[in-house]
Amino acid sequence: MRDLRKRCGYTQAMLAEKTDLSIEFISRVERGKHIPSLCRMQRICLALGCSLCDFFNHADFTFLYEE
């Protein structure tokens, strides 16, 4: 998500404002410390100009397997 956000030219604060989510929430998602609900993920994707399908097809989920 961080790469896509940066490609869009958004800071975490800008994305937080566009999605009505907190900066801390955006940061935790980007660091793999929180997995957002599909509803919140949809809001993030809309702000970043991509579909949920596109996002999940290109996302790196390796952090889920780290201990």
Secondary structure, DSSP 8 states (H G I E B T S, - for coil): -HHHHHHTT--HHHHHHHHT--HHHHHHHHTTS----HHHHHHHHHHHT--HHHHHHH---GGGG--
